[in-house]
Amino acid sequence: MNEKIRLAHITKNMVINGISNVIMNYSVNLDKNMFDITIIAGNPIHETYKDVCSKNGITIVQLPEKVDDTKRYYKKLFQTLHNGKFDIVHVHGNSATISVELMLAKMAGCHNRIAHSHNSTCDNLRVHKLLYPFFRKLYTVGLACSKKAGDWLFRSDEYHVLQNAFDTRKFAYDRDKRNVLRTNLSIGDDFAILCVGRVNEQKNYPYLLKIFEAVAAEKKDAQLILVGDGPELSKVLDIVDRHPYKERIIYYGTTDHVEELYSLADVFVLPSKFEGLGIVFIEAQISGLPVITSDQVPLEVDIGNRVQFLALSEQVDEWKKAVLYATSVDRKNFYSTHQNEIEQYDIRKNAKILSDLYISLLR
């Protein structure tokens, strides 16, 4: 092929979350001599992503907000697709509601339309079920971040699993970063529990705070560090403000250097109500952290026998015990001793897999 392949990613918005990170990781690592990449996203788009796109020769098109300005969102999306004359349109979501994006891509003349499932359920099941018969006729290739996410959206139809890949090397344990950050946060040698995740209903922060209450009552040096942002942030911070151990809860906000926080922590806890995969669990393990999560998380996130899956119906006391008795490992050498398991999530390897898939569509 002499001309570059014109590729468009479509997503609801580009707030800092798992889907946005997946899109950026793959877009940055695809060969720009082969691909001309455009990301089309509704408002808001985080400034971090705009900067990354600018530095890596990726075009980013900002649409109106999808929910509050739906008509203008779809109108500008169609105009962008029609004018872009894309060879491949890659739509990201977690339900049949992406049918509209797929239909507009088809109307704009794009013959290769990828539907990419990033979760194992959705917020609006009624609309999902209503659109599902149309959805099945509108995509040409199905992708999913895990078997659970694929079975959810594509059922018995064929799909490919594409890992939520990233630069795994930067998540290897770093003792120096651990010490510096602990000094900056004034937590010394305290027992640090870390949670990284979007602050929404799915991630189940109120339940996490109940677990921490039980842990903190028994372990006097326990600290909880919360990292993330989202629609339920004010609700969660209100619970924190009324928490009996609020002086031992640190809301860190968002960061471009989350890998340092994994090195700082002693255990990772996130009792998700559901997950398509949950890349934070992989990141935590690469740093050698034990992970405590719910049995609603896909089993394939366990890459080194470091994950304990508990039912959300279990008593808080059982979660407390799991946190308190989480076993430590040789974190310094965890990356090298588990390289085969970690490599499956490496972005360089998976970008080549995705590139080959794209090329095969055009042959």
LUMZA-64997 format. One line per 3 residues: number of its first residue (from 1); for each residue x, y, z of C-alpha. Coordinates in nm, 3 decimals, decimal comma. Layout:
residues N
NUM = X/Y/Z  ...
END
This chain:
residues 363
1 = 0,000/0,000/0,000  0,145/0,335/-0,105  -0,102/0,565/0,068
4 = -0,152/0,573/0,442  -0,452/0,392/0,589  -0,701/0,651/0,710
7 = -0,817/0,534/1,055  -1,076/0,694/1,283  -1,140/0,605/1,646
10 = -1,480/0,714/1,782  -1,562/0,742/2,152  -1,820/0,917/2,368
13 = -1,564/1,147/2,530  -1,200/1,154/2,635  -1,210/1,194/3,010
16 = -0,931/1,011/3,191  -1,054/0,652/3,203  -0,973/0,306/3,072
19 = -1,125/0,343/2,724  -0,947/0,674/2,662  -0,615/0,527/2,773
22 = -0,658/0,226/2,543  -0,731/0,451/2,244  -0,431/0,670/2,321
25 = -0,191/0,382/2,383  -0,272/0,217/2,053  -0,284/0,543/1,857
28 = 0,058/0,648/1,982  0,216/0,310/1,910  0,076/0,243/1,561
31 = 0,322/0,316/1,278  0,255/0,672/1,156  0,423/0,591/0,825
34 = 0,143/0,343/0,767  -0,156/0,503/0,943  -0,315/0,847/0,938
37 = -0,501/0,848/1,270  -0,794/1,064/1,379  -0,966/1,044/1,717
40 = -1,326/1,169/1,710  -1,466/1,227/2,060  -1,745/1,412/2,229
43 = -1,680/1,684/2,484  -1,499/1,680/2,725  -1,152/1,588/2,601
46 = -0,882/1,604/2,868  -0,592/1,839/2,796  -0,344/1,556/2,857
49 = -0,482/1,365/2,559  -0,477/1,676/2,340  -0,109/1,726/2,423
52 = -0,024/1,361/2,347  -0,205/1,380/2,013  -0,024/1,701/1,920
55 = 0,316/1,548/1,997  0,246/1,226/1,807  0,090/1,351/1,485
58 = -0,262/1,236/1,576  -0,561/1,445/1,468  -0,826/1,495/1,733
61 = -1,178/1,618/1,649  -1,392/1,740/1,937  -1,768/1,693/1,901
64 = -2,040/1,847/2,119  -2,130/1,661/2,440  -2,314/1,343/2,341
67 = -2,586/1,327/2,607  -2,666/1,698/2,650  -2,629/1,798/2,284
70 = -2,713/1,474/2,104  -2,838/1,619/1,775  -2,531/1,836/1,718
73 = -2,302/1,550/1,829  -2,435/1,317/1,558  -2,452/1,593/1,296
76 = -2,087/1,688/1,340  -1,987/1,322/1,363  -2,145/1,247/1,025
79 = -1,983/1,554/0,868  -1,643/1,445/1,002  -1,685/1,089/0,876
82 = -1,814/1,202/0,537  -1,530/1,450/0,484  -1,263/1,219/0,625
85 = -1,319/0,934/0,379  -1,182/0,687/0,633  -1,072/0,337/0,536
88 = -1,148/0,202/0,886  -1,376/0,333/1,160  -1,313/0,186/1,506
91 = -1,599/0,255/1,749  -1,547/0,209/2,123  -1,821/0,146/2,380
94 = -1,996/-0,118/2,586  -2,342/-0,163/2,435  -2,551/-0,162/2,121
97 = -2,597/0,214/2,163  -2,288/0,253/1,941  -2,519/0,142/1,658
100 = -2,576/0,506/1,565  -2,202/0,573/1,524  -2,168/0,255/1,317
103 = -2,467/0,349/1,102  -2,329/0,697/1,035  -1,994/0,544/0,937
106 = -2,175/0,315/0,693  -2,372/0,606/0,550  -2,046/0,798/0,509
109 = -1,912/0,517/0,292  -1,681/0,334/0,532  -1,681/-0,041/0,455
112 = -1,468/-0,150/0,754  -1,647/-0,080/1,081  -1,508/-0,218/1,406
115 = -1,719/-0,244/1,721  -1,500/-0,265/2,033  -1,652/-0,385/2,362
118 = -1,490/-0,249/2,677  -1,724/-0,372/2,949  -1,952/-0,657/3,053
121 = -2,276/-0,464/3,099  -2,415/-0,114/3,039  -2,619/0,157/3,209
124 = -2,922/0,139/2,983  -3,017/-0,222/2,918  -3,354/-0,130/2,768
127 = -3,202/0,077/2,486  -2,928/-0,184/2,439  -3,186/-0,460/2,384
130 = -3,391/-0,240/2,154  -3,094/-0,157/1,929  -2,927/-0,497/1,937
133 = -3,084/-0,643/1,618  -2,962/-0,337/1,425  -2,620/-0,343/1,592
136 = -2,547/-0,696/1,464  -2,593/-0,578/1,104  -2,384/-0,263/1,132
139 = -2,037/-0,374/1,241  -1,802/-0,579/1,025  -1,548/-0,683/1,292
142 = -1,593/-0,732/1,667  -1,320/-0,665/1,923  -1,330/-0,702/2,301
145 = -1,094/-0,636/2,591  -1,173/-0,978/2,743  -1,383/-1,288/2,682
148 = -1,638/-1,162/2,932  -1,674/-0,830/2,749  -1,689/-1,008/2,412
151 = -1,954/-1,259/2,517  -2,161/-0,974/2,660  -2,174/-0,764/2,343
154 = -2,131/-1,018/2,062  -2,295/-1,322/2,226  -2,232/-1,624/2,001
157 = -2,105/-1,415/1,708  -1,737/-1,412/1,621  -1,506/-1,154/1,779
160 = -1,137/-1,107/1,859  -0,990/-1,035/2,204  -0,749/-0,741/2,197
163 = -0,570/-0,672/2,524  -0,594/-0,332/2,692  -0,222/-0,296/2,631
166 = 0,016/-0,032/2,769  0,384/0,031/2,837  0,428/-0,234/3,104
169 = 0,790/-0,141/3,182  0,707/0,182/3,358  0,491/-0,003/3,616
172 = 0,779/-0,213/3,750  0,836/-0,154/4,121  1,061/0,143/4,203
175 = 1,177/0,165/4,565  1,320/0,515/4,523  0,987/0,653/4,396
178 = 0,812/0,473/4,681  1,030/0,645/4,941  1,005/0,991/4,784
181 = 0,627/0,981/4,752  0,579/0,844/5,103  0,787/1,132/5,236
184 = 0,586/1,383/5,033  0,258/1,242/5,167  0,395/1,215/5,524
187 = 0,294/0,852/5,564  0,636/0,709/5,654  0,618/0,332/5,690
190 = 0,238/0,321/5,730  0,031/0,044/5,571  -0,092/0,205/5,246
193 = -0,405/0,079/5,070  -0,442/0,209/4,716  -0,748/0,242/4,494
196 = -0,719/0,373/4,138  -1,036/0,401/3,933  -1,302/0,627/3,789
199 = -1,527/0,755/4,067  -1,857/0,613/3,949  -2,115/0,356/4,057
202 = -1,930/0,071/3,885  -1,618/0,109/4,100  -1,817/0,088/4,426
205 = -1,628/0,347/4,633  -1,885/0,362/4,918  -1,828/-0,010/4,981
208 = -1,452/0,043/4,968  -1,486/0,307/5,242  -1,680/0,057/5,457
211 = -1,399/-0,195/5,408  -1,143/0,067/5,508  -1,341/0,152/5,822
214 = -1,311/-0,210/5,933  -0,940/-0,225/5,844  -0,855/0,107/6,009
217 = -1,030/0,007/6,331  -0,794/-0,289/6,363  -0,474/-0,155/6,204
220 = -0,374/0,179/6,353  -0,130/0,274/6,076  -0,362/0,196/5,783
223 = -0,390/0,470/5,521  -0,626/0,479/5,221  -0,519/0,661/4,904
226 = -0,789/0,732/4,645  -0,687/0,816/4,288  -0,939/0,916/4,023
229 = -1,221/1,147/3,921  -1,575/1,096/3,800  -1,947/1,171/3,829
232 = -1,979/1,046/4,189  -1,678/1,232/4,327  -1,876/1,481/4,538
235 = -2,085/1,197/4,685  -1,772/0,996/4,771  -1,591/1,297/4,921
238 = -1,899/1,364/5,134  -1,875/1,009/5,271  -1,504/1,064/5,333
241 = -1,580/1,386/5,522  -1,812/1,192/5,757  -1,583/0,888/5,783
244 = -1,462/0,798/6,136  -1,106/0,763/6,002  -1,112/1,052/5,756
247 = -0,773/1,176/5,882  -0,624/0,858/5,734  -0,786/0,894/5,390
250 = -0,596/1,079/5,119  -0,782/1,189/4,807  -0,497/1,224/4,556
253 = -0,706/1,331/4,258  -0,579/1,244/3,909  -0,219/1,207/3,797
256 = -0,014/1,140/3,485  0,227/0,932/3,696  0,004/0,671/3,856
259 = 0,289/0,415/3,837  0,458/0,591/4,129  0,152/0,533/4,347
262 = 0,158/0,160/4,280  0,518/0,155/4,406  0,413/0,353/4,713
265 = 0,128/0,118/4,811  0,123/-0,211/5,004  -0,205/-0,351/4,872
268 = -0,453/-0,260/4,595  -0,827/-0,278/4,669  -1,113/-0,210/4,428
271 = -1,451/-0,387/4,483  -1,595/-0,326/4,134  -1,956/-0,418/4,065
274 = -1,856/-0,524/3,712  -1,559/-0,496/3,476  -1,484/-0,567/3,112
277 = -1,126/-0,634/3,219  -0,987/-0,371/3,457  -0,639/-0,269/3,350
280 = -0,560/-0,118/3,691  -0,548/-0,471/3,834  -0,277/-0,561/3,583
283 = -0,082/-0,242/3,656  -0,095/-0,309/4,029  0,032/-0,665/3,992
286 = 0,320/-0,560/3,766  0,436/-0,347/4,059  0,418/-0,659/4,277
289 = 0,109/-0,553/4,471  -0,141/-0,802/4,609  -0,489/-0,723/4,471
292 = -0,826/-0,758/4,644  -1,131/-0,727/4,420  -1,477/-0,869/4,355
295 = -1,570/-1,190/4,176  -1,736/-0,972/3,910  -1,391/-0,899/3,766
298 = -1,270/-1,136/3,488  -1,039/-1,407/3,618  -0,783/-1,338/3,344
301 = -0,666/-1,024/3,526  -0,474/-1,254/3,763  -0,129/-1,276/3,604
304 = 0,078/-1,397/3,899  -0,151/-1,549/4,164  -0,166/-1,203/4,322
307 = -0,544/-1,148/4,300  -0,804/-1,249/4,558  -1,163/-1,244/4,430
310 = -1,437/-1,196/4,690  -1,814/-1,188/4,650  -1,977/-0,852/4,712
313 = -2,229/-1,043/4,923  -1,950/-1,139/5,166  -1,943/-0,965/5,501
316 = -1,715/-0,660/5,524  -1,518/-0,857/5,783  -1,407/-1,105/5,513
319 = -1,281/-0,820/5,296  -1,102/-0,675/5,598  -0,922/-1,005/5,661
322 = -0,819/-1,029/5,296  -0,667/-0,680/5,311  -0,490/-0,733/5,642
325 = -0,345/-1,070/5,546  -0,251/-0,987/5,186  0,090/-1,142/5,133
328 = 0,387/-0,947/5,006  0,635/-1,076/4,746  0,978/-0,987/4,614
331 = 0,852/-0,674/4,438  1,195/-0,578/4,306  1,212/-0,891/4,088
334 = 0,842/-0,944/4,016  0,859/-0,794/3,667  1,149/-1,011/3,553
337 = 1,012/-1,333/3,706  0,666/-1,286/3,549  0,773/-1,147/3,213
340 = 0,581/-1,403/3,007  0,251/-1,320/3,178  0,315/-0,946/3,165
343 = 0,422/-0,945/2,800  0,070/-1,027/2,678  -0,028/-0,673/2,787
346 = 0,272/-0,499/2,632  0,163/-0,226/2,389  0,442/-0,288/2,135
349 = 0,336/-0,648/2,084  -0,037/-0,568/2,076  -0,002/-0,265/1,848
352 = 0,148/-0,501/1,591  -0,149/-0,737/1,634  -0,395/-0,452/1,580
355 = -0,195/-0,317/1,286  -0,204/-0,658/1,117  -0,580/-0,676/1,173
358 = -0,634/-0,336/1,016  -0,419/-0,426/0,713  -0,601/-0,757/0,666
361 = -0,934/-0,572/0,640  -0,813/-0,378/0,335  -0,667/-0,671/0,142
END
